[in-house]
Amino acid sequence: MATITFDTHKFINTLIEAGFEAKQAEAVSEAFKVAQSDTDIATKRDLRELELRLDSKFLELENKLVKWGIGLALGQVAVIAALVKIL
């Protein structure tokens, strides 16, 4: 999980300058800090790992589709050859 640097002192001062009382600013700062710590954030590395896993899965699916396509084509040829031989 990624961590976010959060300057609580600066945040509290900003709230006080905006008209909050000191106790209110501290409470909002603490609530914000707790909310941020409970959040799972995807990093660029997480996204890259997901992309690589998806690429791998798509490659597997592509290979399976090619094999199925070849199998169906060969089956079609066999059915046509059998029909030609019968007729």
N, C-alpha and C positions, 0 to 999 in steps of 0.2 A: 504494500500500500504506500502511496506517495504521502509525504508530509509537506505541509504548507507552513512557511514561516509567517508568524502572526505577531506583530508588535502591539501588545495589549496597551502599553503605556501611551503610545501614539494614538491608538484608537480611542482610548478614554479621553485624552486631551482634545481630540477632534470633536467628540460628543459634547464635552463641557463647553468648548468654544461655540458649539451650535445651540447651546441653551439648556443642555441636560444638567441636572444636579449631579454631584460627584458620585453619590450612591447609585443613582440611576445609570450613569455611564458605566460604572463598574459592573453592575448587574447585566447590562446589555453586552458588555465585553465578554463576561464569563459565559453567557448564553451563546454568544456567537462562537467562542472558542470551543465549547462543548459540541455545538452543531457541526463545526468543521471537523472535529476529531472523529465524529461518528459517520462521516461520509467516506465512501470508497471512491477514489478517483483513479480513473484509468490514465496511465502515463503513456508517453510515446512508445516506450519499450513494450508495455502491455499490448498496445494496439498492433505493434509490429509482430509480436509473437502470435497474436490472433490471426493476423494476415497470413503468416507463414503456415499456420495450421490449416486455415481455409484453403490456401493454395494447394496444399498437400491433399486435402479431401477432394478438391475439384479435379486434380490430376488423377486420383484413384477412380473417380466417377467417369472421367473421360476415357480412361483405359478400359473400364468395364463396358462402356457404350460401344467402343470400337470392337471389342471382342464379340459382343452381342450382334453388332451389325455384320461382322464377318460371318458369324455362325448362321445368322438368318439368310445371308446371301448364299452361302454354301447349301443350306437347306432348300432354298428356292431352286438352285441349279439341280439338286438331286431330284426334286419333285418334277421339274420340267423334263429332265432326262428320262425319268420313269414314265411320264405321260407320253413322251415321244416314242419310247420303246414299245409301249402298249398299243399305241395307235399305229 
